[in-house]
C-alpha cells in the first residue's frame, strides 16, 4: 500500500551501506521515518530533492519499513540555506519537532513549521526580528504541542499576573502586567499580526528569563536548541 502526502524534510541518517533514512514531518502523522535505497549513490534521482528543510510532496510505500517511492519539491527555502544563522535557527526548530512525542494537532504544527521556515527564508527580515519571531514560535509551538501555559491575573492589575504550566499547576511564576499581556498576545495571534512585533529592552529581558524557565520545565534533558531559542 502507498500514500501521498506533503512533508517537511527534518534530517537524513545513514542506514545500511548507501541506503539512508529520512525523518519527515507530515500533517497527518507528525514525524515518520522513511527508507530511501541507494540514496548516497549518484544513481539516486530522489535524494537531491530531500534536502533538510525542504517542503516536499512524497509517495510513501507502507511495509515493515516505510520506503520512498517518489518525491517532488514544493518549496526549497534556498535563501534560508545561504545564511548560517538562519540555518542554525531552522536546525533548532527541527530539533524540537524531532523530540515531539505529543498526539494531535499535527495539521496546525505543520502550518506553524511552514510559517517559521518562510520567515527564516525571507531576505527582507533582519536577523534580530527573526530571533524575536523564532522565540515567539517557541511559545506557540509548545502551547500547541500540549504544554499550554495558563495565566491568572492578580486582583490588582498593576501587580501583573501568574503563569503556571498545564502539566504542573504547583509550579507558578509571577510576571509583570506587560509580560502577562504580551505572552497571551503571542500565543493567540496569527503570524500576520506577529510580523511587526517589537519589544522594549526591559520587557525583552523578562521574556528571556521566563522563556528559559518555560523551556526547561518542558524539556528535562539539555537541548542544543535552548541557547538559540532563549538567548539568541
SULHU-V330529 format. One record per residue. RES is the residue in one letter. SS is DSSP state (alpha for helix, beta for strand, coil for the rest). OMEGA is omega in whole degrees, 0 to 359 (none if undefined). D_FIRST is the distance of its C-alpha to the first C-alpha in whole Angstrom. Layout:
BEGIN
res: (RES,RES)
ss: (SS,SS)
omega: (OMEGA,OMEGA)
d_first: (D_FIRST,D_FIRST)
END
This chain:
BEGIN
res: (X,X,X,X,X,X,X,X,X,X,X,X,X,X,X,X,X,X,X,X,X,X,X,X,X,X,X,X,X,X,X,X,X,X,X,X,X,X,X,X,X,X,X,X,X,X,X,X,X,X,X,X,X,X,X,X,X,X,X,X,X,X,X,X,X,X,X,X,X,X,X,X,X,X,X,X,X,X,X,X,X,X,X,X,X,X,X,X,X,X,X,X,X,X,X,X,X,X,X,X,X,X,X,X,X,X,X,X,X,X,X,X,X,X,X,X,X,X,X,X,X,X,X,X,X,X,X,X,X,X,X,X,X,X,X,X,X,X,X,X,X,X,X,X,X,X,X,X,X,X,X,X,X,X,X,X,X,X,X,X,X,X,X,X,X,X,X,X,X,X,X,X,X,X,X,X,X,X,X,X,X,X,X,X,X,X,X,X,X,X,X,X,X,X,X,X,X,X,X,X,X,X,X,X,X,X,X,X,X,X,X,X,X,X,X,X,X,X,X,X,X,X,X,X,X,X,X,X,X,X,X,X)
ss: (coil,beta,beta,beta,beta,beta,beta,beta,beta,beta,beta,beta,beta,beta,coil,coil,coil,coil,coil,beta,beta,beta,beta,beta,beta,beta,coil,coil,coil,beta,beta,beta,beta,beta,beta,beta,coil,coil,coil,coil,coil,coil,coil,coil,coil,coil,alpha,alpha,alpha,coil,coil,coil,coil,coil,beta,beta,beta,beta,beta,beta,beta,coil,coil,coil,coil,coil,beta,beta,beta,beta,beta,beta,beta,beta,beta,coil,coil,alpha,alpha,alpha,alpha,coil,coil,alpha,alpha,alpha,alpha,alpha,alpha,alpha,alpha,alpha,alpha,alpha,alpha,alpha,alpha,alpha,alpha,coil,coil,coil,coil,coil,coil,alpha,alpha,alpha,alpha,alpha,alpha,alpha,alpha,alpha,alpha,alpha,alpha,alpha,alpha,alpha,alpha,coil,coil,coil,coil,coil,alpha,alpha,alpha,alpha,alpha,alpha,alpha,alpha,alpha,alpha,alpha,alpha,alpha,alpha,alpha,alpha,alpha,alpha,alpha,alpha,alpha,coil,beta,beta,beta,beta,beta,coil,coil,coil,alpha,alpha,alpha,coil,beta,beta,beta,beta,beta,coil,coil,beta,beta,beta,beta,beta,beta,beta,beta,coil,alpha,alpha,alpha,alpha,alpha,alpha,alpha,alpha,alpha,alpha,alpha,alpha,coil,coil,alpha,alpha,alpha,alpha,coil,coil,coil,coil,coil,coil,alpha,alpha,alpha,alpha,alpha,alpha,alpha,alpha,alpha,alpha,alpha,alpha,alpha,alpha,alpha,alpha,alpha,alpha,coil,coil,coil,coil,coil,coil,alpha,alpha,alpha,alpha,alpha,alpha,alpha,coil)
omega: (179,176,179,178,166,182,169,177,181,179,176,181,175,177,179,180,183,179,180,173,177,174,183,173,182,181,179,189,186,183,172,179,188,180,170,180,175,183,185,179,179,180,184,179,185,188,181,178,189,176,177,180,180,166,187,170,188,168,185,176,180,179,177,172,178,181,183,179,180,180,171,182,174,178,183,176,185,179,179,185,181,182,186,182,178,178,180,177,179,178,177,175,179,180,177,182,178,180,186,176,182,180,173,175,181,176,180,178,177,178,179,179,178,179,184,175,178,177,181,180,188,182,182,179,184,186,179,178,177,179,179,182,177,176,174,176,180,181,180,182,182,177,181,184,175,181,182,175,178,184,176,181,174,179,175,186,181,180,178,184,181,171,174,188,178,187,182,183,180,180,180,183,177,181,181,178,179,180,176,180,184,182,178,177,180,185,186,189,173,183,176,177,185,188,179,182,175,185,180,189,182,178,179,179,178,179,177,182,181,178,179,179,180,182,184,175,181,185,182,182,177,181,176,181,190,184,182,183,188,187,182,none)
d_first: (0,4,7,11,14,17,18,22,22,24,24,24,24,25,23,24,26,25,21,21,19,19,20,19,20,17,19,16,16,19,19,16,16,14,15,16,18,21,22,25,26,28,25,22,22,20,22,25,23,22,25,26,27,25,23,20,17,14,10,9,6,5,8,11,12,10,11,12,11,14,16,20,22,23,27,28,31,33,36,35,34,38,40,40,41,38,35,37,36,33,32,34,32,28,30,30,27,26,28,27,25,26,24,24,25,22,23,26,26,24,27,29,28,28,31,33,31,33,36,36,35,38,41,44,43,45,44,46,45,41,42,43,40,38,40,40,36,36,38,35,32,34,35,31,30,32,35,37,41,43,47,50,53,56,59,61,58,60,59,56,53,51,47,45,42,40,39,42,45,48,47,49,50,53,52,55,55,54,50,50,49,48,45,44,44,42,39,40,40,37,37,40,42,42,42,46,46,49,51,54,55,56,53,51,53,52,48,48,49,47,44,45,45,42,40,41,41,37,37,38,38,39,37,38,37,40,43,41,40,43,46,45)
END
